[in-house]
Amino acid sequence: HEEACRVLLRWCAAAPHVLRGHIKENIAGRCNSAAEHLLTADELVWLGRWRNGPVGVAYMLSWLCAHTLGPLDGQAQAALQAEVSLYMNMSGGCERIQKTPIPSAYTRHTSRFLLIYVTLSPIMLWPSVGWATPVVAATIAFLLLGTENIGVQIEEPFRVLPLDAICTAIEANLKEVEAAHFGDAPGSAGLMPPLSRRTSLSRLSPTATPAPPTGTGVGLWDVVGL
């Protein structure tokens, strides 16, 4: 089903953007805005009801695979659901990395030790290097403090990794898959909003409705106003 496949591709492209926003922003509502160029306003409203955006995306991907792609054999369906589960596992791994920093006592102790060492190093170096002490002490301080800074960045890798470029590359790859599969003209909008508004969730399966997010008492079509 072409429309179902296009919607599924849009949500696949939105998945890394939502995860990036969730890891970097970690604020309900703001993290989902990272995918606003791919999802419709109604879909963003529905996704915004989830406290954990990647969980909402995984739920939608699982539902789309199960209800909108037509009859699939058990092996194909299991393979698709396994990919959704992998996305969830990766999301959980990223959260654990972000929320499990190095103990503050270790960080403070390291900083204090380096401060004392760098301050006293000229006194220790003077008998050995004489007037070259300022240059040698500055070099040692630069190397040690640089090593500490690298350790701080490794502790929070999401601040230095090119997540925007990674997500953009994934989106571009999915656009190429869409164009190749459906024979779209090169340079067409593909996954961009014009297509999103033509292919809404209401046209896929009016009978099979995903359960609402936790804490709501309405179905997906009521949430998005379809």
C-alpha positions in Angstrom: 0.0 0.0 0.0 1.8 3.1 -1.2 0.2 5.6 1.2 1.0 3.3 4.2 4.6 2.9 3.0 5.0 6.7 2.6 3.7 7.3 6.1 5.9 4.6 7.5 8.9 6.2 5.8 8.1 9.6 7.3 7.9 8.2 10.8 11.2 6.3 10.2 12.8 9.5 9.1 11.3 11.3 12.2 12.6 8.6 14.6 16.2 9.8 14.8 15.2 13.4 15.0 12.9 12.8 17.9 15.6 10.7 19.7 18.1 13.5 19.1 15.7 16.1 20.5 14.9 13.8 23.5 18.5 13.3 24.3 19.6 16.9 23.9 16.5 18.8 25.1 14.9 16.2 27.5 11.9 18.6 27.8 8.4 17.3 27.0 7.1 18.9 23.8 10.3 20.6 22.8 12.0 17.3 21.7 9.3 16.5 19.3 9.8 19.8 17.5 12.9 18.3 16.0 10.7 16.4 13.6 8.2 19.1 12.8 9.4 19.3 9.2 8.4 15.7 8.7 5.2 15.1 10.8 1.9 16.9 10.3 0.5 19.2 13.0 -2.0 16.5 14.1 0.8 13.9 14.4 2.9 16.3 16.5 0.0 16.9 18.8 -0.4 13.1 19.2 3.3 12.6 19.8 3.4 15.5 22.2 1.2 13.5 24.6 4.0 11.1 25.2 6.4 12.0 28.0 9.1 10.0 26.2 9.0 10.9 22.5 11.0 7.9 21.2 8.6 5.6 22.9 5.7 7.3 21.1 7.6 7.0 17.8 8.3 3.3 18.4 4.7 2.7 19.3 3.5 4.3 16.0 6.1 2.4 14.0 5.0 -0.9 15.5 1.3 -0.1 14.9 2.0 1.0 11.3 3.9 -2.2 10.6 1.2 -4.4 12.1 -1.9 -2.7 10.7 -1.2 -0.7 7.5 1.2 -2.7 5.3 -1.3 -5.3 4.2 -0.9 -9.1 4.7 2.6 -10.0 5.7 3.9 -13.4 6.6 5.0 -14.0 10.2 8.7 -13.9 9.4 8.5 -10.5 7.7 6.3 -9.0 10.5 8.7 -10.3 13.1 11.7 -8.8 11.3 9.9 -5.4 11.2 9.0 -5.5 14.9 12.6 -6.5 15.7 13.8 -3.3 14.1 11.4 -1.3 16.2 12.6 -3.1 19.3 16.2 -2.3 18.3 15.3 1.4 18.0 13.8 1.2 21.5 16.9 -0.6 22.9 19.2 2.1 21.3 17.0 4.8 22.7 17.3 3.3 26.2 21.0 2.9 25.8 21.4 6.6 24.9 19.3 7.6 27.9 21.4 5.5 30.2 24.6 7.1 28.9 23.1 10.6 29.3 21.7 10.0 32.8 24.7 8.1 34.2 27.5 10.7 34.6 30.8 10.1 36.4 30.4 10.6 40.1 30.8 14.2 41.1 33.3 13.3 43.8 35.6 11.8 41.2 35.4 14.8 39.0 36.0 17.3 41.8 38.9 15.3 43.1 40.5 15.1 39.7 40.1 18.9 39.1 41.6 19.7 42.5 44.5 17.4 42.0 45.3 19.0 38.6 44.9 22.5 40.0 47.4 21.8 42.8 49.8 20.0 40.5 49.8 22.7 37.8 50.2 25.4 40.5 53.2 23.7 42.2 54.9 22.4 39.0 57.0 25.5 38.4 58.5 25.1 41.9 59.4 21.5 41.2 60.7 22.2 37.7 62.9 25.2 38.5 65.9 23.2 39.8 65.9 21.1 36.6 65.1 23.4 33.7 65.8 26.9 35.1 64.6 29.7 33.0 62.7 27.3 30.7 60.3 26.6 33.6 57.4 28.9 32.3 57.4 27.2 28.9 57.7 23.7 30.3 55.1 24.3 33.0 52.7 25.8 30.5 53.1 22.8 28.2 52.5 20.3 31.0 49.4 22.3 32.1 48.0 22.4 28.6 48.4 18.6 28.2 46.9 17.7 31.5 44.0 20.1 31.4 43.3 19.1 27.8 43.1 15.5 28.9 40.7 16.4 31.7 38.5 18.3 29.1 38.5 15.3 26.8 37.3 13.2 29.8 34.4 15.6 30.4 33.4 15.4 26.8 33.5 11.6 26.8 31.2 11.7 29.9 28.6 13.5 27.8 29.2 12.5 24.2 25.9 13.8 22.9 27.1 17.4 23.3 30.0 16.9 20.9 28.7 14.2 18.4 27.4 15.6 15.1 23.8 14.4 15.8 22.2 16.9 13.4 24.4 15.7 10.5 23.7 12.0 11.4 19.9 12.5 11.5 20.0 14.5 8.2 21.9 11.8 6.5 19.4 9.1 7.6 16.6 11.3 6.4 18.3 11.8 3.0 18.9 8.1 2.7 15.2 7.4 3.3 14.2 10.0 0.7 16.3 8.2 -1.8 14.7 4.9 -0.9 11.2 6.5 -1.3 12.1 8.0 -4.7 13.6 4.7 -5.9 10.7 2.6 -4.8 7.9 4.8 -6.0 9.6 6.3 -9.0 9.4 9.9 -7.8 11.2 12.5 -9.9 14.7 13.4 -8.7 14.6 16.3 -6.4 10.9 15.9 -5.5 9.6 16.8 -2.1 9.5 13.1 -1.0 9.3 13.0 2.7 8.7 16.8 3.1 5.5 18.3 4.4 3.5 18.5 1.1 3.6 14.8 0.8 2.9 14.4 4.6 -0.3 16.4 4.2 -1.5 14.3 1.3 -0.8 11.0 3.1 -2.5 11.3 6.5 -3.1 8.5 9.0 -6.8 8.8 8.5 -6.6 7.3 5.0 -4.8 4.2 6.1 -7.0 2.1 8.4 -10.2 3.6 9.8 -11.0 0.5 11.9 -7.7 -0.3 13.5 -6.9 2.4 16.1 -3.8 2.5 18.2 -4.3 2.7 22.0 -4.0 6.2 23.4 -0.9 7.3 25.2 -0.8 6.7 28.9 -3.0 9.1 30.8 -5.5 9.8 28.0 -8.9 8.4 27.5 -9.3 8.8 23.8 -8.0 7.0 20.7 -5.5 8.2 18.2 -8.1 9.6 15.8 -9.7 11.6 18.6 -6.3 12.9 19.6 -5.4 14.2 16.2 -8.9 15.3 15.3 -9.4 12.9 12.5 
